[in-house]
Amino acid sequence: MAKIIIDENVCVGCGLCVNSCPECFELSDEGIAKVKGDECNTCDIKEVANQCPVNAIKVED
């Protein structure tokens, strides 16, 4: 199982990860991305991480 890590100091809260994979990501009340789950049946988590414009998402195998 992959482990998703979000660097909250880097995240700008653009919401791209949430739009790409709402099964795994959500925005906190502060507007920062949070991990909902490390497994996804609908998207490629590594691809979502690669789309992050500030590289705040890391995926560890």
Distance bins in CASP14 RR format, pairs under 12 A and 6 or more apart:
PFRMAT RR
TARGET T0000
AUTHOR 0000-0000-0000
RMODE 2
METHOD distances of the structure
MODEL  1
1 37 0 0 0 0 1 0 0 0 0 0 0
1 38 1 0 1 0 0 0 0 0 0 0 0
1 39 1 0 0 1 0 0 0 0 0 0 0
1 40 0 0 0 0 0 1 0 0 0 0 0
1 45 0 0 0 0 0 1 0 0 0 0 0
1 59 0 0 0 0 0 1 0 0 0 0 0
1 60 0 0 0 0 1 0 0 0 0 0 0
1 61 0 0 0 0 1 0 0 0 0 0 0
2 24 0 0 0 0 1 0 0 0 0 0 0
2 35 0 0 0 0 0 1 0 0 0 0 0
2 37 0 0 0 0 0 1 0 0 0 0 0
2 38 1 0 1 0 0 0 0 0 0 0 0
2 39 1 0 0 1 0 0 0 0 0 0 0
2 40 0 0 0 0 1 0 0 0 0 0 0
2 43 0 0 0 0 0 1 0 0 0 0 0
2 44 0 0 0 0 0 1 0 0 0 0 0
2 45 1 0 1 0 0 0 0 0 0 0 0
2 46 1 0 0 1 0 0 0 0 0 0 0
2 48 0 0 0 0 0 1 0 0 0 0 0
2 49 0 0 0 0 1 0 0 0 0 0 0
2 57 0 0 0 0 0 1 0 0 0 0 0
2 58 0 0 0 0 0 1 0 0 0 0 0
2 59 1 0 1 0 0 0 0 0 0 0 0
2 60 1 0 0 1 0 0 0 0 0 0 0
2 61 1 0 1 0 0 0 0 0 0 0 0
3 24 0 0 0 0 0 1 0 0 0 0 0
3 35 0 0 0 0 1 0 0 0 0 0 0
3 37 0 0 0 0 1 0 0 0 0 0 0
3 38 1 0 1 0 0 0 0 0 0 0 0
3 39 0 0 0 0 0 1 0 0 0 0 0
3 45 0 0 0 0 1 0 0 0 0 0 0
3 46 0 0 0 0 0 1 0 0 0 0 0
3 49 0 0 0 0 0 1 0 0 0 0 0
3 57 0 0 0 0 0 1 0 0 0 0 0
3 58 0 0 0 0 1 0 0 0 0 0 0
3 59 1 0 0 1 0 0 0 0 0 0 0
3 60 1 0 1 0 0 0 0 0 0 0 0
3 61 0 0 0 0 1 0 0 0 0 0 0
4 17 0 0 0 0 1 0 0 0 0 0 0
4 21 0 0 0 0 1 0 0 0 0 0 0
4 23 0 0 0 0 0 1 0 0 0 0 0
4 24 1 0 0 1 0 0 0 0 0 0 0
4 25 0 0 0 0 1 0 0 0 0 0 0
4 33 0 0 0 0 1 0 0 0 0 0 0
4 34 0 0 0 0 1 0 0 0 0 0 0
4 35 1 0 1 0 0 0 0 0 0 0 0
4 36 0 0 0 0 1 0 0 0 0 0 0
4 37 1 0 0 1 0 0 0 0 0 0 0
4 38 1 0 1 0 0 0 0 0 0 0 0
4 39 0 0 0 0 1 0 0 0 0 0 0
4 40 0 0 0 0 1 0 0 0 0 0 0
4 43 0 0 0 0 0 1 0 0 0 0 0
4 45 1 0 0 1 0 0 0 0 0 0 0
4 46 0 0 0 0 1 0 0 0 0 0 0
4 48 0 0 0 0 1 0 0 0 0 0 0
4 49 1 0 0 1 0 0 0 0 0 0 0
4 52 0 0 0 0 0 1 0 0 0 0 0
4 56 0 0 0 0 0 1 0 0 0 0 0
4 57 1 0 0 1 0 0 0 0 0 0 0
4 58 1 0 0 1 0 0 0 0 0 0 0
4 59 1 0 1 0 0 0 0 0 0 0 0
4 60 0 0 0 0 1 0 0 0 0 0 0
4 61 0 0 0 0 0 1 0 0 0 0 0
5 11 0 0 0 0 0 1 0 0 0 0 0
5 33 0 0 0 0 0 1 0 0 0 0 0
5 34 0 0 0 0 0 1 0 0 0 0 0
5 35 1 0 0 1 0 0 0 0 0 0 0
5 38 0 0 0 0 1 0 0 0 0 0 0
5 45 0 0 0 0 0 1 0 0 0 0 0
5 49 0 0 0 0 1 0 0 0 0 0 0
5 52 0 0 0 0 0 1 0 0 0 0 0
5 55 0 0 0 0 0 1 0 0 0 0 0
5 56 0 0 0 0 1 0 0 0 0 0 0
5 57 1 0 0 1 0 0 0 0 0 0 0
5 58 1 0 1 0 0 0 0 0 0 0 0
5 59 1 0 0 1 0 0 0 0 0 0 0
5 60 1 0 0 1 0 0 0 0 0 0 0
6 12 0 0 0 0 0 1 0 0 0 0 0
6 13 0 0 0 0 0 1 0 0 0 0 0
6 15 0 0 0 0 0 1 0 0 0 0 0
6 17 0 0 0 0 1 0 0 0 0 0 0
6 18 0 0 0 0 0 1 0 0 0 0 0
6 24 0 0 0 0 0 1 0 0 0 0 0
6 25 0 0 0 0 1 0 0 0 0 0 0
6 26 0 0 0 0 0 1 0 0 0 0 0
6 27 0 0 0 0 0 1 0 0 0 0 0
6 28 0 0 0 0 0 1 0 0 0 0 0
6 31 0 0 0 0 0 1 0 0 0 0 0
6 32 1 0 0 1 0 0 0 0 0 0 0
6 33 1 0 1 0 0 0 0 0 0 0 0
6 34 1 0 0 1 0 0 0 0 0 0 0
6 35 1 0 0 1 0 0 0 0 0 0 0
6 36 0 0 0 0 0 1 0 0 0 0 0
6 37 0 0 0 0 0 1 0 0 0 0 0
6 38 0 0 0 0 0 1 0 0 0 0 0
6 45 0 0 0 0 0 1 0 0 0 0 0
6 48 0 0 0 0 0 1 0 0 0 0 0
6 49 0 0 0 0 1 0 0 0 0 0 0
6 52 0 0 0 0 1 0 0 0 0 0 0
6 54 0 0 0 0 0 1 0 0 0 0 0
6 55 0 0 0 0 0 1 0 0 0 0 0
6 56 1 0 1 0 0 0 0 0 0 0 0
6 57 1 0 1 0 0 0 0 0 0 0 0
6 58 1 0 0 1 0 0 0 0 0 0 0
6 59 0 0 0 0 0 1 0 0 0 0 0
7 13 0 0 0 0 0 1 0 0 0 0 0
7 32 0 0 0 0 1 0 0 0 0 0 0
7 33 0 0 0 0 1 0 0 0 0 0 0
7 35 0 0 0 0 0 1 0 0 0 0 0
7 49 0 0 0 0 0 1 0 0 0 0 0
7 52 0 0 0 0 1 0 0 0 0 0 0
7 54 0 0 0 0 1 0 0 0 0 0 0
7 55 0 0 0 0 1 0 0 0 0 0 0
7 56 1 0 1 0 0 0 0 0 0 0 0
7 57 1 0 0 1 0 0 0 0 0 0 0
7 58 1 0 0 1 0 0 0 0 0 0 0
8 27 0 0 0 0 0 1 0 0 0 0 0
8 28 0 0 0 0 1 0 0 0 0 0 0
8 30 0 0 0 0 1 0 0 0 0 0 0
8 31 0 0 0 0 1 0 0 0 0 0 0
8 32 1 0 1 0 0 0 0 0 0 0 0
8 33 1 0 0 1 0 0 0 0 0 0 0
8 34 0 0 0 0 1 0 0 0 0 0 0
8 35 0 0 0 0 0 1 0 0 0 0 0
8 54 0 0 0 0 0 1 0 0 0 0 0
8 56 1 0 0 1 0 0 0 0 0 0 0
8 57 0 0 0 0 0 1 0 0 0 0 0
9 32 0 0 0 0 1 0 0 0 0 0 0
9 33 0 0 0 0 0 1 0 0 0 0 0
9 54 0 0 0 0 0 1 0 0 0 0 0
9 56 0 0 0 0 1 0 0 0 0 0 0
10 32 0 0 0 0 1 0 0 0 0 0 0
10 33 0 0 0 0 1 0 0 0 0 0 0
10 52 0 0 0 0 1 0 0 0 0 0 0
10 53 0 0 0 0 0 1 0 0 0 0 0
10 54 1 0 1 0 0 0 0 0 0 0 0
10 55 1 0 0 1 0 0 0 0 0 0 0
10 56 1 0 1 0 0 0 0 0 0 0 0
10 57 0 0 0 0 1 0 0 0 0 0 0
10 58 0 0 0 0 0 1 0 0 0 0 0
11 17 0 0 0 0 1 0 0 0 0 0 0
11 18 0 0 0 0 0 1 0 0 0 0 0
11 25 0 0 0 0 0 1 0 0 0 0 0
11 27 0 0 0 0 1 0 0 0 0 0 0
11 28 0 0 0 0 1 0 0 0 0 0 0
11 30 0 0 0 0 1 0 0 0 0 0 0
11 31 0 0 0 0 1 0 0 0 0 0 0
11 32 1 0 1 0 0 0 0 0 0 0 0
11 33 1 0 1 0 0 0 0 0 0 0 0
11 34 0 0 0 0 1 0 0 0 0 0 0
11 35 0 0 0 0 0 1 0 0 0 0 0
11 49 0 0 0 0 0 1 0 0 0 0 0
11 52 0 0 0 0 1 0 0 0 0 0 0
11 53 0 0 0 0 0 1 0 0 0 0 0
11 54 1 0 0 1 0 0 0 0 0 0 0
11 55 0 0 0 0 1 0 0 0 0 0 0
11 56 1 0 1 0 0 0 0 0 0 0 0
11 57 0 0 0 0 1 0 0 0 0 0 0
11 58 0 0 0 0 0 1 0 0 0 0 0
12 27 0 0 0 0 0 1 0 0 0 0 0
12 30 0 0 0 0 0 1 0 0 0 0 0
12 31 0 0 0 0 1 0 0 0 0 0 0
12 32 0 0 0 0 1 0 0 0 0 0 0
12 33 0 0 0 0 1 0 0 0 0 0 0
12 52 0 0 0 0 1 0 0 0 0 0 0
12 53 1 0 0 1 0 0 0 0 0 0 0
12 54 1 0 1 0 0 0 0 0 0 0 0
12 55 0 0 0 0 0 1 0 0 0 0 0
12 56 1 0 0 1 0 0 0 0 0 0 0
12 57 0 0 0 0 0 1 0 0 0 0 0
13 19 0 0 0 0 0 1 0 0 0 0 0
13 25 0 0 0 0 0 1 0 0 0 0 0
13 26 0 0 0 0 0 1 0 0 0 0 0
13 27 1 0 0 1 0 0 0 0 0 0 0
13 28 0 0 0 0 1 0 0 0 0 0 0
13 29 0 0 0 0 0 1 0 0 0 0 0
13 30 0 0 0 0 1 0 0 0 0 0 0
13 31 1 0 1 0 0 0 0 0 0 0 0
13 32 1 0 1 0 0 0 0 0 0 0 0
13 33 1 0 0 1 0 0 0 0 0 0 0
13 34 0 0 0 0 0 1 0 0 0 0 0
13 52 0 0 0 0 1 0 0 0 0 0 0
13 53 0 0 0 0 1 0 0 0 0 0 0
13 54 0 0 0 0 1 0 0 0 0 0 0
13 56 0 0 0 0 1 0 0 0 0 0 0
13 57 0 0 0 0 0 1 0 0 0 0 0
14 20 0 0 0 0 0 1 0 0 0 0 0
14 25 0 0 0 0 0 1 0 0 0 0 0
14 27 0 0 0 0 1 0 0 0 0 0 0
14 31 0 0 0 0 1 0 0 0 0 0 0
14 32 0 0 0 0 0 1 0 0 0 0 0
14 33 0 0 0 0 1 0 0 0 0 0 0
14 51 0 0 0 0 1 0 0 0 0 0 0
14 52 0 0 0 0 1 0 0 0 0 0 0
14 53 1 0 0 1 0 0 0 0 0 0 0
14 54 1 0 0 1 0 0 0 0 0 0 0
14 56 0 0 0 0 1 0 0 0 0 0 0
14 57 0 0 0 0 0 1 0 0 0 0 0
15 21 0 0 0 0 0 1 0 0 0 0 0
15 22 0 0 0 0 1 0 0 0 0 0 0
15 25 1 0 0 1 0 0 0 0 0 0 0
15 26 0 0 0 0 1 0 0 0 0 0 0
15 27 1 0 0 1 0 0 0 0 0 0 0
15 28 0 0 0 0 0 1 0 0 0 0 0
15 31 0 0 0 0 1 0 0 0 0 0 0
15 32 0 0 0 0 1 0 0 0 0 0 0
15 33 1 0 0 1 0 0 0 0 0 0 0
15 34 0 0 0 0 0 1 0 0 0 0 0
15 48 0 0 0 0 0 1 0 0 0 0 0
15 51 0 0 0 0 0 1 0 0 0 0 0
15 52 0 0 0 0 1 0 0 0 0 0 0
15 53 0 0 0 0 1 0 0 0 0 0 0
15 54 0 0 0 0 0 1 0 0 0 0 0
15 56 0 0 0 0 0 1 0 0 0 0 0
15 57 0 0 0 0 0 1 0 0 0 0 0
16 22 0 0 0 0 0 1 0 0 0 0 0
16 25 0 0 0 0 1 0 0 0 0 0 0
16 27 0 0 0 0 0 1 0 0 0 0 0
16 33 0 0 0 0 1 0 0 0 0 0 0
16 47 0 0 0 0 0 1 0 0 0 0 0
16 48 1 0 0 1 0 0 0 0 0 0 0
16 49 0 0 0 0 0 1 0 0 0 0 0
16 50 0 0 0 0 0 1 0 0 0 0 0
16 51 1 0 1 0 0 0 0 0 0 0 0
16 52 1 0 0 1 0 0 0 0 0 0 0
16 53 1 0 0 1 0 0 0 0 0 0 0
16 54 0 0 0 0 1 0 0 0 0 0 0
16 55 0 0 0 0 0 1 0 0 0 0 0
16 56 0 0 0 0 0 1 0 0 0 0 0
16 57 0 0 0 0 1 0 0 0 0 0 0
17 23 0 0 0 0 0 1 0 0 0 0 0
17 24 1 0 0 1 0 0 0 0 0 0 0
17 25 1 0 1 0 0 0 0 0 0 0 0
17 26 0 0 0 0 1 0 0 0 0 0 0
17 27 0 0 0 0 1 0 0 0 0 0 0
17 31 0 0 0 0 0 1 0 0 0 0 0
17 32 0 0 0 0 0 1 0 0 0 0 0
17 33 1 0 1 0 0 0 0 0 0 0 0
17 34 0 0 0 0 1 0 0 0 0 0 0
17 35 0 0 0 0 1 0 0 0 0 0 0
17 36 0 0 0 0 0 1 0 0 0 0 0
17 37 0 0 0 0 0 1 0 0 0 0 0
17 40 0 0 0 0 0 1 0 0 0 0 0
17 43 0 0 0 0 1 0 0 0 0 0 0
17 45 0 0 0 0 1 0 0 0 0 0 0
17 46 0 0 0 0 0 1 0 0 0 0 0
17 47 0 0 0 0 0 1 0 0 0 0 0
17 48 1 0 1 0 0 0 0 0 0 0 0
17 49 1 0 0 1 0 0 0 0 0 0 0
17 50 0 0 0 0 0 1 0 0 0 0 0
17 51 1 0 0 1 0 0 0 0 0 0 0
17 52 1 0 0 1 0 0 0 0 0 0 0
17 53 0 0 0 0 0 1 0 0 0 0 0
17 54 0 0 0 0 0 1 0 0 0 0 0
17 55 0 0 0 0 0 1 0 0 0 0 0
17 56 0 0 0 0 1 0 0 0 0 0 0
17 57 1 0 0 1 0 0 0 0 0 0 0
17 58 0 0 0 0 0 1 0 0 0 0 0
17 59 0 0 0 0 0 1 0 0 0 0 0
18 24 0 0 0 0 1 0 0 0 0 0 0
18 25 1 0 1 0 0 0 0 0 0 0 0
18 26 1 0 0 1 0 0 0 0 0 0 0
18 27 1 0 1 0 0 0 0 0 0 0 0
18 28 0 0 0 0 0 1 0 0 0 0 0
18 31 0 0 0 0 1 0 0 0 0 0 0
18 32 0 0 0 0 0 1 0 0 0 0 0
18 33 1 0 0 1 0 0 0 0 0 0 0
18 34 0 0 0 0 1 0 0 0 0 0 0
18 35 0 0 0 0 0 1 0 0 0 0 0
18 36 0 0 0 0 1 0 0 0 0 0 0
18 43 0 0 0 0 0 1 0 0 0 0 0
18 48 0 0 0 0 1 0 0 0 0 0 0
18 51 0 0 0 0 0 1 0 0 0 0 0
18 52 0 0 0 0 0 1 0 0 0 0 0
18 57 0 0 0 0 0 1 0 0 0 0 0
19 25 0 0 0 0 1 0 0 0 0 0 0
19 26 0 0 0 0 0 1 0 0 0 0 0
19 27 0 0 0 0 0 1 0 0 0 0 0
19 33 0 0 0 0 0 1 0 0 0 0 0
19 43 0 0 0 0 0 1 0 0 0 0 0
19 48 0 0 0 0 1 0 0 0 0 0 0
19 51 0 0 0 0 1 0 0 0 0 0 0
19 52 0 0 0 0 0 1 0 0 0 0 0
20 33 0 0 0 0 0 1 0 0 0 0 0
20 40 0 0 0 0 1 0 0 0 0 0 0
20 42 0 0 0 0 1 0 0 0 0 0 0
20 43 1 0 0 1 0 0 0 0 0 0 0
20 44 0 0 0 0 1 0 0 0 0 0 0
20 45 0 0 0 0 1 0 0 0 0 0 0
20 46 0 0 0 0 0 1 0 0 0 0 0
20 47 1 0 0 1 0 0 0 0 0 0 0
20 48 1 0 1 0 0 0 0 0 0 0 0
20 49 0 0 0 0 1 0 0 0 0 0 0
20 50 0 0 0 0 0 1 0 0 0 0 0
20 51 1 0 0 1 0 0 0 0 0 0 0
20 52 0 0 0 0 1 0 0 0 0 0 0
20 57 0 0 0 0 0 1 0 0 0 0 0
21 33 0 0 0 0 0 1 0 0 0 0 0
21 35 0 0 0 0 0 1 0 0 0 0 0
21 36 0 0 0 0 1 0 0 0 0 0 0
21 37 0 0 0 0 1 0 0 0 0 0 0
21 38 0 0 0 0 0 1 0 0 0 0 0
21 39 0 0 0 0 0 1 0 0 0 0 0
21 40 1 0 1 0 0 0 0 0 0 0 0
21 41 0 0 0 0 0 1 0 0 0 0 0
21 42 1 0 0 1 0 0 0 0 0 0 0
21 43 1 0 1 0 0 0 0 0 0 0 0
21 44 0 0 0 0 1 0 0 0 0 0 0
21 45 1 0 0 1 0 0 0 0 0 0 0
21 46 0 0 0 0 0 1 0 0 0 0 0
21 47 0 0 0 0 1 0 0 0 0 0 0
21 48 1 0 1 0 0 0 0 0 0 0 0
21 49 0 0 0 0 1 0 0 0 0 0 0
21 51 0 0 0 0 1 0 0 0 0 0 0
21 52 0 0 0 0 0 1 0 0 0 0 0
21 57 0 0 0 0 0 1 0 0 0 0 0
21 59 0 0 0 0 0 1 0 0 0 0 0
22 33 0 0 0 0 0 1 0 0 0 0 0
22 34 0 0 0 0 0 1 0 0 0 0 0
22 36 0 0 0 0 1 0 0 0 0 0 0
22 37 0 0 0 0 0 1 0 0 0 0 0
22 40 0 0 0 0 1 0 0 0 0 0 0
22 42 0 0 0 0 1 0 0 0 0 0 0
22 43 0 0 0 0 1 0 0 0 0 0 0
22 48 0 0 0 0 0 1 0 0 0 0 0
23 35 0 0 0 0 0 1 0 0 0 0 0
23 36 1 0 0 1 0 0 0 0 0 0 0
23 37 1 0 0 1 0 0 0 0 0 0 0
23 38 0 0 0 0 0 1 0 0 0 0 0
23 39 0 0 0 0 1 0 0 0 0 0 0
23 40 1 0 1 0 0 0 0 0 0 0 0
23 41 1 0 0 1 0 0 0 0 0 0 0
23 42 1 0 1 0 0 0 0 0 0 0 0
23 43 1 0 0 1 0 0 0 0 0 0 0
23 44 0 0 0 0 0 1 0 0 0 0 0
23 45 0 0 0 0 1 0 0 0 0 0 0
23 48 0 0 0 0 0 1 0 0 0 0 0
24 33 0 0 0 0 1 0 0 0 0 0 0
24 34 0 0 0 0 1 0 0 0 0 0 0
24 35 1 0 0 1 0 0 0 0 0 0 0
24 36 1 0 1 0 0 0 0 0 0 0 0
24 37 1 0 1 0 0 0 0 0 0 0 0
24 38 1 0 0 1 0 0 0 0 0 0 0
24 39 1 0 0 1 0 0 0 0 0 0 0
24 40 1 0 1 0 0 0 0 0 0 0 0
24 41 0 0 0 0 1 0 0 0 0 0 0
24 42 0 0 0 0 1 0 0 0 0 0 0
24 43 1 0 0 1 0 0 0 0 0 0 0
24 44 0 0 0 0 0 1 0 0 0 0 0
24 45 1 0 0 1 0 0 0 0 0 0 0
24 46 0 0 0 0 0 1 0 0 0 0 0
24 47 0 0 0 0 0 1 0 0 0 0 0
24 48 1 0 0 1 0 0 0 0 0 0 0
24 49 0 0 0 0 0 1 0 0 0 0 0
24 57 0 0 0 0 1 0 0 0 0 0 0
24 59 0 0 0 0 0 1 0 0 0 0 0
25 31 0 0 0 0 0 1 0 0 0 0 0
25 32 0 0 0 0 0 1 0 0 0 0 0
25 33 1 0 1 0 0 0 0 0 0 0 0
25 34 1 0 0 1 0 0 0 0 0 0 0
25 35 1 0 0 1 0 0 0 0 0 0 0
25 36 1 0 0 1 0 0 0 0 0 0 0
25 37 0 0 0 0 1 0 0 0 0 0 0
25 38 0 0 0 0 0 1 0 0 0 0 0
25 40 0 0 0 0 1 0 0 0 0 0 0
25 42 0 0 0 0 0 1 0 0 0 0 0
25 43 0 0 0 0 1 0 0 0 0 0 0
25 45 0 0 0 0 1 0 0 0 0 0 0
25 48 1 0 0 1 0 0 0 0 0 0 0
25 49 0 0 0 0 0 1 0 0 0 0 0
25 51 0 0 0 0 0 1 0 0 0 0 0
25 52 0 0 0 0 0 1 0 0 0 0 0
25 56 0 0 0 0 0 1 0 0 0 0 0
25 57 0 0 0 0 1 0 0 0 0 0 0
25 59 0 0 0 0 0 1 0 0 0 0 0
26 32 0 0 0 0 1 0 0 0 0 0 0
26 33 1 0 0 1 0 0 0 0 0 0 0
26 34 1 0 1 0 0 0 0 0 0 0 0
26 35 0 0 0 0 1 0 0 0 0 0 0
26 36 1 0 1 0 0 0 0 0 0 0 0
26 37 0 0 0 0 1 0 0 0 0 0 0
27 33 1 0 0 1 0 0 0 0 0 0 0
27 34 1 0 0 1 0 0 0 0 0 0 0
27 35 0 0 0 0 0 1 0 0 0 0 0
27 36 0 0 0 0 0 1 0 0 0 0 0
28 34 1 0 1 0 0 0 0 0 0 0 0
28 35 0 0 0 0 0 1 0 0 0 0 0
28 36 0 0 0 0 0 1 0 0 0 0 0
32 54 0 0 0 0 0 1 0 0 0 0 0
32 56 0 0 0 0 1 0 0 0 0 0 0
32 57 0 0 0 0 0 1 0 0 0 0 0
33 48 0 0 0 0 0 1 0 0 0 0 0
33 49 0 0 0 0 0 1 0 0 0 0 0
33 52 0 0 0 0 1 0 0 0 0 0 0
33 53 0 0 0 0 0 1 0 0 0 0 0
33 54 0 0 0 0 0 1 0 0 0 0 0
33 56 1 0 0 1 0 0 0 0 0 0 0
33 57 1 0 0 1 0 0 0 0 0 0 0
33 58 0 0 0 0 0 1 0 0 0 0 0
34 56 0 0 0 0 0 1 0 0 0 0 0
34 57 0 0 0 0 0 1 0 0 0 0 0
35 45 0 0 0 0 1 0 0 0 0 0 0
35 48 0 0 0 0 0 1 0 0 0 0 0
35 49 0 0 0 0 0 1 0 0 0 0 0
35 56 0 0 0 0 0 1 0 0 0 0 0
35 57 0 0 0 0 1 0 0 0 0 0 0
35 58 0 0 0 0 0 1 0 0 0 0 0
35 59 0 0 0 0 0 1 0 0 0 0 0
35 60 0 0 0 0 0 1 0 0 0 0 0
36 45 0 0 0 0 0 1 0 0 0 0 0
37 43 0 0 0 0 0 1 0 0 0 0 0
37 45 0 0 0 0 1 0 0 0 0 0 0
37 59 0 0 0 0 0 1 0 0 0 0 0
38 45 1 0 0 1 0 0 0 0 0 0 0
38 59 0 0 0 0 1 0 0 0 0 0 0
38 60 0 0 0 0 1 0 0 0 0 0 0
38 61 0 0 0 0 0 1 0 0 0 0 0
39 45 0 0 0 0 1 0 0 0 0 0 0
39 59 0 0 0 0 0 1 0 0 0 0 0
40 46 0 0 0 0 0 1 0 0 0 0 0
40 47 0 0 0 0 0 1 0 0 0 0 0
40 48 0 0 0 0 1 0 0 0 0 0 0
40 49 0 0 0 0 0 1 0 0 0 0 0
40 59 0 0 0 0 0 1 0 0 0 0 0
42 48 0 0 0 0 0 1 0 0 0 0 0
43 49 0 0 0 0 0 1 0 0 0 0 0
43 50 0 0 0 0 0 1 0 0 0 0 0
43 51 0 0 0 0 0 1 0 0 0 0 0
43 59 0 0 0 0 0 1 0 0 0 0 0
44 50 0 0 0 0 1 0 0 0 0 0 0
44 51 0 0 0 0 0 1 0 0 0 0 0
44 59 0 0 0 0 1 0 0 0 0 0 0
45 51 0 0 0 0 0 1 0 0 0 0 0
45 52 0 0 0 0 0 1 0 0 0 0 0
45 57 0 0 0 0 1 0 0 0 0 0 0
45 58 0 0 0 0 0 1 0 0 0 0 0
45 59 1 0 1 0 0 0 0 0 0 0 0
45 60 0 0 0 0 0 1 0 0 0 0 0
45 61 0 0 0 0 0 1 0 0 0 0 0
46 52 0 0 0 0 0 1 0 0 0 0 0
46 57 0 0 0 0 1 0 0 0 0 0 0
46 58 0 0 0 0 1 0 0 0 0 0 0
46 59 1 0 1 0 0 0 0 0 0 0 0
46 60 0 0 0 0 0 1 0 0 0 0 0
46 61 0 0 0 0 1 0 0 0 0 0 0
47 57 0 0 0 0 0 1 0 0 0 0 0
47 59 0 0 0 0 1 0 0 0 0 0 0
48 56 0 0 0 0 0 1 0 0 0 0 0
48 57 1 0 0 1 0 0 0 0 0 0 0
48 58 0 0 0 0 0 1 0 0 0 0 0
48 59 0 0 0 0 1 0 0 0 0 0 0
49 55 0 0 0 0 1 0 0 0 0 0 0
49 56 0 0 0 0 1 0 0 0 0 0 0
49 57 1 1 0 0 0 0 0 0 0 0 0
49 58 1 0 0 1 0 0 0 0 0 0 0
49 59 1 0 1 0 0 0 0 0 0 0 0
49 60 0 0 0 0 0 1 0 0 0 0 0
50 56 0 0 0 0 0 1 0 0 0 0 0
50 57 0 0 0 0 1 0 0 0 0 0 0
50 58 0 0 0 0 0 1 0 0 0 0 0
50 59 0 0 0 0 1 0 0 0 0 0 0
51 57 0 0 0 0 1 0 0 0 0 0 0
51 59 0 0 0 0 0 1 0 0 0 0 0
52 58 0 0 0 0 1 0 0 0 0 0 0
52 59 0 0 0 0 0 1 0 0 0 0 0
END
